[in-house]
């Protein structure tokens, strides 16, 4: 790590952190805008009141506090609070309260008013299997229904800002789990049956990146599809399959993993 004044800055306890290239570029092009950016990741910080910062940092640092602090919500960034006007920075280890989105291991707090951890949401969605929506999660855990976010949440904001994304992650995992037994059953059946080959084309919606395309390809292959081609750009998929493969079942399996799928063409061969 660089230790030069130009490429590094220090937190309240003297820990050196590297200045990101994004911040450096912003500082050169727009110094006024750079004041609102986290030096470590280059992303905009959320305005936070002094009382919020004071609640979550140790008392020996209270003399460093003033108006103008911002909260960095970027998951992979080590900085929690920063004030570029006074060159005051707090990293995760210098703040008393764990911020769930920045933590890789449990416990990961989500709703600070009601004491809801991410593992509580995971338990309701995956282990109990009783929740199928954000509303269900809120009903069972009470997450997002507190009234003291200004001081209890390190961000000074309600967890409703990020709660939907966390819930969606576990609900998607839940749906993917449902599809696994069906995929395996069809695969075993296909291994026992031979027949004429047919070409199947599908329209696939909901793919937003190459990872999605790889996921869809994997689903089709588990269903017994051969010579699979998935196009992210066209939102489509093609496969060769034996006579025993049911195209509608392939489409259904794709949908149960969180995407949209419609069979658009079936061409018989042989």
Secondary structure, 3 states (H helix, E strand, C coil): CCCCCCCEEECCCCCEEECCHHHHHHHHHCHHHHCCECCCCCCECEECCHHHHHHHECHHHHHHCCCCCEECCCCCCCEEEEECCCCEEEEHHHECCCCHHHCCCCCCEEECCCCEEHHHHHHHHHHHCCCCCHHHHHHHHCCCCCCCHHHHCCCCCCCHHHHHHHHHHHHHHHHHHHHHHHHHHHHHHHHHCCCCEEEEEEEEECCCCHHHHHHHHHHHHHCCCEEEEEECCCCEEEEEEECCCCHHHHHHHHHCCCCEEEEEEEEECC
